[in-house]
């Protein structure tokens, strides 16, 4: 359990939410975001655990004594913007397209193309705050986060999200189906268990199982 009150703040905000870099007595650094409510923070932690359940690389998350905080281990990246990705790195990022769509992560690429990074040749999603029931800035998605995974189309077609287009627009139907299979392989009971054990509701658990089923229906 991370307690930033016992750490030294060594740098300030990087993203759009109030945040800072903190260092513990061992020299380990953490990036700490402060969100507007425990519900919003819990939503992001659940999303991160679903990414990890699917095998999609993310930063390392830690629980915080402050229920409104999101804490990740600070990582010095080799690349911080998708504009700098090689073609092989961009293709690597596309492997996780199905996970972004399933979790309704509208901000998968980032407003400035800075939500995907590379460390030691591995592409990571750096922030899952735009996933599930909340937008990245904290506004609830409401009915826009439903049982049908419209993100399978929107993330590849919406010209208002140019960085997502740069990552995903040229995916073939076979590549999209392969990305869907990443989600399809996750057992329903594991989805439910991760969500409930992370403080999520049974309603959310069943919604994520239903969204998975919707995606699987597109494989035929």
PLY file of the C-alpha trace (Angstrom):
ply
format ascii 1.0
element vertex 220
property float x
property float y
property float z
element edge 219
property int vertex1
property int vertex2
end_header
0.00 0.00 0.00
1.50 3.32 -1.12
1.35 6.35 1.17
2.60 9.45 -0.64
2.51 11.40 2.63
5.63 9.44 3.59
7.42 10.15 0.31
9.28 13.03 -1.28
7.69 14.78 -4.23
10.42 15.13 -6.86
8.56 16.35 -9.98
5.22 17.67 -11.07
2.32 16.86 -13.32
2.79 15.33 -16.77
-0.71 14.36 -17.95
-4.07 16.12 -17.78
-4.97 15.13 -14.21
-3.36 16.64 -11.09
-0.32 14.46 -10.42
3.30 14.27 -9.44
6.33 12.01 -9.23
7.12 10.77 -5.73
10.18 8.92 -4.42
10.32 6.56 -1.44
13.25 6.03 0.94
14.64 3.29 -1.33
14.79 5.60 -4.31
11.83 3.98 -6.10
9.79 6.52 -7.99
6.05 6.51 -8.60
3.73 8.58 -10.74
0.69 9.52 -8.68
-2.53 10.90 -10.17
-5.26 12.43 -8.04
-8.75 11.82 -9.44
-11.99 13.47 -8.47
-13.58 10.52 -6.68
-12.84 7.04 -5.31
-15.29 5.68 -7.90
-13.26 7.17 -10.76
-10.00 5.80 -9.33
-11.53 2.36 -8.76
-12.77 2.38 -12.37
-9.22 2.92 -13.64
-7.74 0.24 -11.39
-10.34 -2.27 -12.62
-9.53 -1.35 -16.22
-5.82 -1.86 -15.58
-6.45 -5.30 -14.09
-8.59 -6.28 -17.08
-5.76 -5.23 -19.39
-3.39 -7.37 -17.37
-5.85 -10.28 -17.40
-5.84 -10.08 -21.20
-2.03 -10.04 -21.26
-1.84 -6.45 -22.56
1.29 -4.68 -21.24
0.67 -1.74 -18.90
2.58 0.13 -16.26
2.82 -1.50 -12.81
-0.06 -0.36 -10.60
-0.07 -0.17 -6.79
-2.84 0.39 -4.28
-2.80 3.71 -2.44
-3.96 4.64 1.05
-5.75 7.55 -0.64
-8.79 6.09 -2.48
-8.71 8.91 -5.03
-5.14 8.21 -6.15
-3.78 6.09 -8.99
-0.19 5.00 -8.38
2.10 3.50 -11.01
5.80 2.77 -10.91
7.74 5.46 -12.72
9.27 4.16 -15.93
11.85 5.91 -18.11
10.54 5.15 -21.60
12.53 4.71 -24.78
9.68 6.22 -26.83
6.82 8.36 -25.54
4.81 9.16 -28.66
3.29 6.97 -31.36
4.72 9.30 -34.00
8.12 7.82 -33.15
7.04 4.18 -33.38
8.64 1.92 -35.94
6.32 -0.07 -38.17
6.95 -3.21 -36.11
6.12 -1.32 -32.90
2.90 -0.02 -34.43
1.95 -3.58 -35.41
2.77 -4.71 -31.89
0.40 -2.06 -30.53
-2.35 -3.37 -32.83
-2.26 -6.76 -31.08
-4.09 -5.14 -28.16
-6.72 -3.35 -30.22
-9.38 -5.80 -29.04
-8.58 -5.04 -25.40
-8.90 -1.28 -25.99
-12.25 -1.83 -27.71
-13.55 -4.27 -25.09
-12.75 -1.89 -22.23
-14.11 1.10 -24.20
-10.78 2.88 -23.88
-11.54 5.85 -26.12
-8.21 7.37 -25.11
-6.15 4.31 -26.06
-3.83 6.32 -28.31
-3.95 9.49 -26.23
-5.16 12.99 -27.09
-1.65 13.88 -28.25
-0.60 10.36 -29.27
1.18 9.96 -25.95
-0.76 7.11 -24.35
1.38 4.38 -25.89
5.06 4.05 -25.09
7.98 1.71 -25.70
10.41 0.23 -23.17
13.01 -2.34 -24.18
11.15 -3.08 -27.40
7.79 -3.64 -25.70
4.79 -1.39 -26.41
2.80 -0.46 -23.30
-0.47 1.32 -22.69
0.53 4.11 -20.33
-2.87 5.21 -19.02
-6.19 3.36 -18.98
-8.13 6.26 -17.47
-10.33 6.54 -20.57
-11.65 2.99 -20.18
-14.90 1.52 -18.82
-17.46 3.89 -17.28
-15.47 7.15 -17.24
-13.76 9.37 -19.76
-10.14 10.29 -19.11
-11.08 13.64 -17.51
-13.65 11.99 -15.24
-16.96 12.52 -17.02
-19.23 9.45 -16.90
-19.85 7.82 -20.30
-23.39 6.79 -19.40
-25.23 4.92 -22.13
-22.27 5.34 -24.51
-20.62 2.50 -22.57
-23.07 -0.22 -23.51
-23.33 -3.89 -24.37
-22.27 -3.48 -28.01
-18.58 -2.86 -28.66
-18.89 -0.02 -31.15
-15.27 0.85 -30.43
-14.23 -1.92 -32.84
-15.35 0.46 -35.57
-14.99 3.86 -33.93
-11.34 3.50 -32.94
-10.50 2.75 -36.59
-12.80 5.25 -38.29
-13.36 8.35 -36.12
-11.51 11.28 -37.70
-11.87 13.15 -34.42
-9.35 10.70 -32.93
-6.43 11.04 -35.38
-3.85 9.23 -33.26
-6.11 6.19 -32.92
-6.51 6.26 -36.70
-2.73 6.30 -37.09
-2.49 3.19 -34.93
-5.52 1.18 -36.01
-7.11 2.42 -39.26
-5.15 0.14 -41.59
-5.84 -3.09 -39.69
-7.22 -5.82 -41.93
-10.34 -7.77 -41.01
-8.15 -10.76 -40.19
-6.01 -8.62 -37.88
-9.12 -7.26 -36.16
-10.42 -10.80 -35.66
-7.08 -11.87 -34.20
-7.26 -8.93 -31.77
-10.79 -9.99 -30.80
-9.56 -13.52 -30.09
-7.24 -12.11 -27.41
-10.36 -11.13 -25.46
-12.37 -14.19 -26.48
-9.82 -16.47 -24.78
-10.41 -14.92 -21.34
-12.69 -17.16 -19.21
-15.88 -15.39 -18.10
-15.37 -16.42 -14.49
-11.95 -14.78 -14.44
-13.48 -11.55 -15.77
-16.08 -11.61 -13.01
-13.51 -12.47 -10.34
-11.11 -9.65 -11.29
-13.88 -7.06 -11.31
-15.51 -8.13 -8.04
-12.19 -8.57 -6.24
-11.19 -5.06 -7.38
-14.30 -3.49 -5.86
-16.41 -3.44 -9.01
-20.08 -4.31 -9.20
-21.77 -7.46 -10.43
-23.48 -5.25 -13.02
-20.13 -4.18 -14.45
-18.90 -7.78 -14.42
-21.90 -8.96 -16.43
-21.56 -6.02 -18.82
-17.94 -6.96 -19.57
-18.95 -10.58 -20.14
-21.70 -9.37 -22.49
-19.28 -7.10 -24.34
-16.93 -10.03 -24.80
-19.83 -12.07 -26.22
-20.67 -9.23 -28.63
-17.08 -9.23 -29.88
-17.08 -13.01 -30.30
-20.19 -12.73 -32.44
-18.13 -10.78 -34.96
-15.75 -13.66 -35.53
-18.16 -15.61 -37.73
0 1
1 2
2 3
3 4
4 5
5 6
6 7
7 8
8 9
9 10
10 11
11 12
12 13
13 14
14 15
15 16
16 17
17 18
18 19
19 20
20 21
21 22
22 23
23 24
24 25
25 26
26 27
27 28
28 29
29 30
30 31
31 32
32 33
33 34
34 35
35 36
36 37
37 38
38 39
39 40
40 41
41 42
42 43
43 44
44 45
45 46
46 47
47 48
48 49
49 50
50 51
51 52
52 53
53 54
54 55
55 56
56 57
57 58
58 59
59 60
60 61
61 62
62 63
63 64
64 65
65 66
66 67
67 68
68 69
69 70
70 71
71 72
72 73
73 74
74 75
75 76
76 77
77 78
78 79
79 80
80 81
81 82
82 83
83 84
84 85
85 86
86 87
87 88
88 89
89 90
90 91
91 92
92 93
93 94
94 95
95 96
96 97
97 98
98 99
99 100
100 101
101 102
102 103
103 104
104 105
105 106
106 107
107 108
108 109
109 110
110 111
111 112
112 113
113 114
114 115
115 116
116 117
117 118
118 119
119 120
120 121
121 122
122 123
123 124
124 125
125 126
126 127
127 128
128 129
129 130
130 131
131 132
132 133
133 134
134 135
135 136
136 137
137 138
138 139
139 140
140 141
141 142
142 143
143 144
144 145
145 146
146 147
147 148
148 149
149 150
150 151
151 152
152 153
153 154
154 155
155 156
156 157
157 158
158 159
159 160
160 161
161 162
162 163
163 164
164 165
165 166
166 167
167 168
168 169
169 170
170 171
171 172
172 173
173 174
174 175
175 176
176 177
177 178
178 179
179 180
180 181
181 182
182 183
183 184
184 185
185 186
186 187
187 188
188 189
189 190
190 191
191 192
192 193
193 194
194 195
195 196
196 197
197 198
198 199
199 200
200 201
201 202
202 203
203 204
204 205
205 206
206 207
207 208
208 209
209 210
210 211
211 212
212 213
213 214
214 215
215 216
216 217
217 218
218 219
